């Protein structure tokens, strides 16, 4: 399993992504009032890095080997673990500048990580070889857009933060949204790993 993980996971790409997360959150730590939107960008990078862990360019060969999807996913989880540790460390380092909501910010990243892992595993179970190719860049753009523009902020406070008026943002609703996403992601991941064939796109077989 370790040999497979070493060869299959794009470690250099993950290292670059985790470094970018560290830089973004360090900027937030230094200038939280003006640079807070970068926190949403960092969450997007966490999700994109997680997606990369599950790309399988050699799917035509790997998918017909005796190793099941659950085994290959477990091996690739070592890359996801690196992303999770990096996110936890960056939030810990920046906690003094997170408006007393470090735990909520941590939840955002971990929920995004779980959602990305669930989506990628679901696509792999459906026969898609490289799920990150079409979705990694998109998830970063969407997260950046939500963090910078904050569309529908009153109804969908994905990345709340305090402003100069003392408004702390709707952190309670945000917490519910991200916790719900994490819960749905766990169920989706378990379903994909259970090798449920009836829901697969096009009825493809592993």
Secondary structure, 3 states (H helix, E strand, C coil): CHHHHHHHCCHHHHHHHHHHHHHHHHHHHHCHHHHCCHHHHHHHHHHHHHHHCCCCCCHHHHCCCCCCHHHHHHHHHHHHHHHHHHHHHHHHHHHHHCCCCHHHHHHHHHHHHHHHHHHHHHHHHCCCCCHHHHHHHHHHHHHHHHHHCCCCCCCCCCCCCCCCCCCCCCHHHHHHHHHHHHHHHHHHHHHHHCCCCCCCHHHCCC
